[in-house]
Amino acid sequence: MIAYLNGTFLPLDQARIPVLDRGFVLGDGVYELVPVYSGTPFRLDAHLARLQRSLNGIRLPNPHGLARWREIIGELIAAQDFADQTVYIQITRGVAPRDHAFPAGIAPTVFLYAQPLRTATAEQKTAGVCAITAPDPRWQHCDIKAISLLANVLMRQQAVEAGCAETVMLRDGWLTEGAASSIVLVKAGVVIAPPLSPHLLAGITYELVLELAAAHGILHEVRPVAEAELRSADEIWMLSSTREIMPVVRLDGVAVGSGAQGPIARQMDALYQTYKQDVMRASPDRGGLPS
């Protein structure tokens, strides 16, 4: 696999980062993940806009403009020998002697690589997955896609050890998100999504699901979700670029709704797949719903 590091394309196994890179010693950096279908990045502008928001959140100037980012990502995608990819972007503040304060006059480290993208099959979505809940132990800026993900790692491992796919996090009795996904639910035919805040990341799939609901007349609300409402939901969905729309059919060992993919999830997944195919046929990134 070919990677990109500070202006150079090279084999991934030859990429090297100095040990005093602030991303390594302080977690001082941000990242982004872009899904690629048949060699075409999906909703690229939305991903790059979120990358910019994350950079703004840690007060790190963007090393490239939009055109240059598109060029780098396009070259990286073309360099791989597999068509469906996930492109990982990481930017750190750079290499400097260890000190908490921002160093002056150093260049950021810019690293990208691609790996094969394997999304869930229709059969896996029909069967769904299980999840557990846990208190949300993270900091107050979860809207920044920071590389310091230890709390998320621990929450995801807790799910793995329980034989489940995800940990759904609750803060003071209110739904935030999953360890590596956005979480929405369905109650009485209405898709309900927690509002964006510093306590959860603005998911690209989360945004697309709400766009599709609005465009196709599916009832939806964006509002705080209490734990009791989560536990009584007819459907619960995990949303992410790699999982797409994955039904959670058991939560803390209790069946969600019928215990299988619900009707609104099936409808939304069909709309998502149609949208994806339309966008891929039309252009690399439409940035919104196809006409």
C-alpha positions, -999 to +999 in steps of 0.1 A: +000+000+000+012+035-009+011+063+018+017+100+018+040+117+043+049+153+043+048+158+005+061+123-005+043+092-017+060+061-005+053+025+005+034+024+038+059+002+055+086+028+047+068+057+063+086+070+095+076+096+121+102+111+145+096+100+181+093+136+192+063+142+169+037+159+191+011+134+178+031+106+194+042+122+227+011+144+233-017+133+211-016+168+196-033+163+163-065+155+145-076+130+119-103+123+093-115+092+075-129+093+039-147+063+024-139+056-013-162+036-036-149+024-069-120+048-067-143+078-059-142+096-025-177+099-010-189+133+002-153+145+002-161+182+007-180+173+039-151+153+052-126+181+045-149+207+061-150+185+092-112+182+091-111+221+090-134+223+120-111+199+139-080+219+130-098+251+141-106+234+174-070+228+182-058+261+167-036+244+140-035+261+106-046+239+077-014+229+057-033+227+024-062+244+006-092+224-008-077+220-043-045+206-029-063+182-006-083+169-035-051+165-055-033+146-028-063+123-020-069+116-057-032+106-062-033+084-031-065+066-043-050+061-077-018+046-063-036+017-046-045-016-063-080-018-047-110+003-057-130+005-024-109+022+002-108+042+034-084+071+033-071+080+067-058+116+071-038+126+102-023+160+109-002+167+140+014+200+152+048+186+142+082+177+157+095+197+186+111+191+221+084+179+245+065+209+260+028+214+265+028+249+250+025+253+212+060+254+197+068+283+173+081+279+137+076+241+131+059+224+102+029+202+108+032+164+101+008+154+073+002+117+069-023+098+047-028+062+038-055+040+023-067+005+032-094-017+017-130-008+026-153-036+035-189-025+044-215-047+060-235-070+037-272-069+034-274-101+054-254-086+082-276-056+083-307-078+084-293-097+114-281-066+131-256-064+160-256-061+198-244-032+218-239-023+254-242+010+273-217+028+295-212+062+310-195+086+287-161+093+303-147+116+276-136+153+276-157+183+267-146+186+231-158+154+215-168+174+184-130+176+176-118+145+157-087+143+179-062+115+176-062+111+214-088+083+214-080+063+245-114+067+261-130+056+229-106+026+226-115+015+262-153+019+255-150-002+222-129-028+240-156-031+266-181-039+239-157-065+223-153-082+257-191-084+259-193-100+225-209-069+210-201-044+182-204-011+200-207+007+233-234+033+234-224+062+257-246+081+281-237+114+298-258+124+328-286+102+316-286+115+280-275+097+248-243+111+232-229+086+206-211+053+202-174+047+208-169+048+170-203+057+156-232+081+157-264+066+173-299+074+163-332+057+172-367+052+158-398+056+180-433+053+165-421+058+130-400+089+138-362+089+134-348+107+164-312+120+165-294+137+194-284+173+185-248+182+177-229+196+207-194+195+221-202+161+235-205+143+201-189+143+167-207+157+137-210+124+118-210+125+080-234+095+078-255+112+106-258+143+084-267+122+053-294+102+071-311+135+082-308+148+046-324+117+032-351+117+058-360+153+049-358+146+011-381+115+013-407+125+038-395+103+066-405+118+100-375+129+120-365+150+150-332+163+163-335+167+201-320+153+233-326+116+239-330+104+275-317+070+285-353+057+291-363+067+255-332+049+241-341+017+260-377+018+248-368+025+211-384+005+183-351+007+164-316+018+172-290+024+144-252+027+144-241+052+118-205+055+104-187+057+070-177+021+073-208+006+090-232+028+070-266+021+087-262-009+110-292-019+132-286-025+169-309-054+177-299-061+213-289-035+239-275-047+272-289-081+264-324-069+258-341-071+223-346-038+205-380-039+188-384-071+170-348-081+175-339-077+139-335-049+113-366-027+115-387-013+086-374+022+088-338+010+088-345-011+057-361+020+040-332+042+050-306+017+039-322+014+005-322+052+001-286+054+013-275+028-013-294+045-041-279+079-031-244+064-030-248+049-065-262+081-079-234+102-065-207+078-077-222+079-112-225+117-113-193+131-099-166+125-072-186+146-046-219+163-051-218+177-016-256+172-012-285+152-024-286+143-061-313+160-082 
